[in-house]
């Protein structure tokens, strides 16, 4: 299913949900999302298309930097206000449901009669995180797995093969040492890799696949007890922090901004190439930078992180 169809379908669902049981015409809807320019541009186009087919419906789109969106949303809801439509990441669904912030998806918005018919439109398991106690609360417009973006030109100047980027965490530590750059005073001006430690969500995106690669987990199968105090979790944490603490691939406090030549590698997603080329028109895919799968402990049994935004 095309992403545009999904987004328009989401708007139909919301309008129907707000109008069921009431004859009052919906005039204005507020829609909050994170400030990612390609997505905001797409939203604006789809909203204009939707409004053209639905006179009297006015959708006000508001975007915030991703780290600010959820705190602003929580504060607004706690104060009795907040948007009619908002970005719903898969990891927040259960919390939002418990807080009574969202209603189940209305199948009529998809021209269907039941929730099962909606679920059948999607690849199996892609809606699992949005189903709480048997009810569907969200529709993903993107389903992502993360990878590593790396600067091929920096690999070449460091004597590394740009067609053989790191596959494993051990490869990262070995190759990363060659990619670090410091000025004559010893101050770092290029890190080997920029893990996004300043953002808690992206920190979890980076750490969670490693935790499962090590055989660990965050919770037991019943979801009732934390399981991070285990040898597997200790191995994952030690590996994740070794790049900075033990191997010096990035100094503590150094920004390591990949877009500004401050890092040779960065955690990225399928949404990243558009951002790279928008920020740096001189960059050429497969020439200036490349994309490689996320690092593995055992490349013969790879484990990746999958998440959705709805």
N, C-alpha and C positions, 0 to 999 in steps of 0.2 A: 504493500500500500504506500502511495506517495506521501511524503511528509506534509505537503500542503493540504492534502485531503484530511489527514489526521488533525491538523490544526483547525481547519474549518469545522470539522466534526466536533472538536472540543468546544468551540464557540456555540454550536447548535445545542450541545448537551447543556451548557450552562444556561442559555436563554430558556430552554424548556424547563430546567430544574427550577429556575426562579419564577416561572410563570404558572407552573402546575398548581392548581388549587386557587388561582387568583385570576380575575379578569383584568387586573390593572396592567396596562401596557408598560413593558420595560423600555425606558427611554435612554438611560445612561448606565453603562457597565464600566467599572474600573478593572484594569488588567495590569498586574505587577509581574515583572520578569527581571532577569539579571542583564547587565549592560554588556552584551556581546554583540558588536555591531552587525555582523552578517545575520544573526538571528533576529535582531531588532528590525533590520531592513525587511526581512521576510515577513515578520509579524505585521509591519505597517502595510505591506502589499496585500496580505490576506485579510486584514481588517477592512481595508478599503473595498476589497472585493465583496466581503460579507455585508458591509453596510450598504453597498450598491444594490444588493439583492434583498435587503431587509430594511426598508425605509422606516425611520423612527427609532432605530437602534443606533446608539452612539457609544462606541467603545473607546475609552481613554486609556492609552498605553503609557505606563510609567516604568522606567528601567532604573535599577540601582546597581552599583558595583556588587558582584556576587557575594563578598563577605558581609555586606551590609543588609542584603535582602531579608534573610531570615530574622535577624534581630528586629528590623523595622516591622516585619509582618507580625511577629509575636507581640510587639508593643502595641500595634494598632488593634489587633484582635482583643488583647487584654483591656484596651480602652473602649471597646464596644464598637469599633469601626473596622477598617481594613477593606481590601479589595474584594470584588465579586469573583474574579478569576486570578489565579496566581500560579507561578511555577511550582511544580510538585516533584522534588527529587525523591527517588525510590527510598532512600534511607530515612526520610522524614515522615513517610506515610503513616506508619503505626502511631507515631506521636500526635500527628494532626488529627487522626481519627479519635484517639483517646480524649483529646481536648475538645472534640465536637466542632472542629473547624471546617470540615468538609462533608459533603453529602455523597452518597453512592452515585455512580454513573447511571444516567437514565438511558436505557437502550433505544428509546424513541428518537433520540438525537442522531442515531445511526440508521434510522429507518428499520430497526429490528424490534423483536418482541421480548427478547430475554437476554440476560447477562451472558449466558453460555454462547449465544450467537455472536456477541461482541468479542468474547474471548477467542472464539474460533477464527476471527479475522487475523489473528496475530500468530507469530511463530510460538510453538509451545514453550512455556515457562517464562516468556518475556514479560508477562503481566503478574507473575507471582508476588512480587513485592508490593503490588497495588491491591492485592486481595487480602482483606483483613476479616477474619471470622466469616469467611465465605462470601463476602460482598466486595465488589470491585469499586475502588475509590479514585482511580486515575487512569489516564491513557497516555502512554509514553509517545513523545514526538521524536525522541532520540534515544538510542540504546548504544552505549559506548563501551569499548574496552580501551585501556590506555596502553601507550607504547612509548618509545623513546625517540625524540628528534635529536639529530646530531649534525654538527657542522663538518661536512666533508673537507672543506678547505683547511680547517684547523687540524684535522687528522693528517692530511698531507704534509702540512708544515711541521708536524710533530714526528714525522717518520713512521706513521701508522697507515695501514691499508684502509682507505675509506670504504672499501667494499666488504670489510670484515669488522664491523663494529662489535662491541661486547655482546655476547649471548648470555653469559652467566654473571653472577655477582662477583665471582673470582676474576673474570675477565675485566669487569669494571675497575676493580682495585688495581689490576696489573696495567691496563692501558691508561687508566685515568691519571696515573702519575706523570705520564709524558705530556698530558694536555694542560696541566696547570701552568700558569704564567704569573711571574712576580716581577716587580720593578727592582731597581738596584738596591733599594732599602728593604727589600723583602716583603713589601706589601702586595697582596694578591690583586691582580686586575683581571684575571680570568680563572674561573673554577673549572674543574673537569666536568662537574654536573651540578645543576641547580635543583635540588629537591626543595619543594615548596613548603618548608617548615613553618612559615609564618601564617599559613592558612590551614586551619584544623581539618577541613574537609579534604583538601588535597594531600595533606599528610596521611590521612587514612587511605586515600586512593593509592598512595605510594606504598604504604606499609601492609595493607591487608592482603594483597596477593602473596607477599613474602611470608606472612604468617601462615597462610595455608600451604605454601610450598614447603614450609618446615614441618608440616603435619599438625599445626596448631589451629586454634579457632578462638573467637571472642567469647562464645557462649556454648553451653552444652546443647545437645540436640533438642531438649525441651525448651531452651531459651530462658531458663530460670536461674542459671548460675554462671558467673564469669569464669572463664577458663584461661586467662592470660598469665596466671602464675604457674607456668609449666616449663619444663626444659625446652620444649619446642618454641614456645613464645620467647624465651630467653635467647635462643639461637637466632630467631628472626630479628629481635631488637638489637642484638649485638651486631648482626650483619648490616642492618639498616644504618646504624650509627657509625659503623667502622669507616665509611667513606669520609666522614668529617673528622672524627676523633682520632682514628688510628692511621689512616692513610693520607690525611691532609688534602683531600680532593676539593674541599671547600673550607675556608676559614670561617669560624663562628662569627656571625654578624655581617658577612659579605653577601651582598645582594644577589650575585650570580644571575643577572638578568640575561637570559638567552637572546632576547630580541635586541639587546644593546651590546652584543659581543662579550658579555660578562660570563658566559659559560659555554663549554663545548658540547654539552648534552643537556637535555631537559625532559622532564615528564610531559607528555603531550597526548592529544586525543585526535580523533578523526576530524574534529573541528579546527585543528591548529593550523594546517597549511594556509587557509584563507587569512588567518590572523598574521602569520609570518609574512606573507607577501603584501598584505596591506601596510604593515609597519615597515617593511624593507623591500620596496619594489625591485631593488637590484638583486635580491635573492632569487635563485633559480632552483626549482625542485630537481633532485637527483644530481645537481651540480654543486650548489652552495650548501645544501643540506640534504640529509637522507632521513628515512624513517626505518626503525627496526623494532622488533618485538621487545616487550619488557623483559628485564633480566630474570633469569631462572636459577634456582639452586640445582635442579636436575633437568637439563634441557630435553632429556628423553621422556620426561613426564611433566610437560609444562602446565602451569596453572596461572590463569589470568583473572583479572578483576573485571566484572561486568556490572554496570549500573545504568539506570534509566533516569531521564528527566521527562516529566509529563506536565 
